[in-house]
Amino acid sequence: MKMYILILKDVPTGHAINSAAHAALACYLKFRDTSAMHEWLTSFKKVSCKVTPEELDAAKEAASDFVTITESNLDGVVTAVAFCPRENWPSIFKTFKLWK
């Protein structure tokens, strides 16, 4: 059981770190009443990836249970998307590069 957090690759590092933290919390709050989220709370496993806008769109088409994060200091642009935790992920998620 793990949560994926996808961060757009052109987001500056400081904003990316904050966006990832906000995404994890927002995802928990949005899906806190689901059985998947309750199970995830025993491990807190997350995968943070750096993606292009096209990869982000493809991920949102592959899995519809997500929350979007924007950054007011960057004129409200989307910086990250967090997906509700699950055991099995669509194959596209395995192609994304880890955020480092």
Secondary structure, DSSP 8 states (H G I E B T S, - for coil): -EEEEEEETTS-HHHHHHHHHHHHHHHHHHHTTSHHHHHHTTT--EEEEEE-HHHHHHHHHH---EEEEEEGGGTTEEEEEEEEEESS--GGGGGSEE--
